[in-house]
């Protein structure tokens, strides 16, 4: 006969995960607007929600590539035909 304690703990853990999952899936992320102040690494780390932190990081990356030409992607050099 199995003890009811491990089964009870498993049921409580599954219920807690289900509640947390539902709460996270049901809400819409609202990241702060990307600016010079909010794009500092310390400011990005202060955002608690992982989805909002990822969105803010992506917005800061776009802002950095638009505002500084040094950070813009470099075009590939022209292809050279093989020598015969």
Buried (B, 14 or more C-beta within 10 A) or exposed (E): EEEEEEEEEEEEEEEEEEEEEEEEEEEEBEBBEBEEEBBEEEBBEEBEBEBBBBBBBEBBEEBBEEEEEEEEEEEEEEEEEEEE
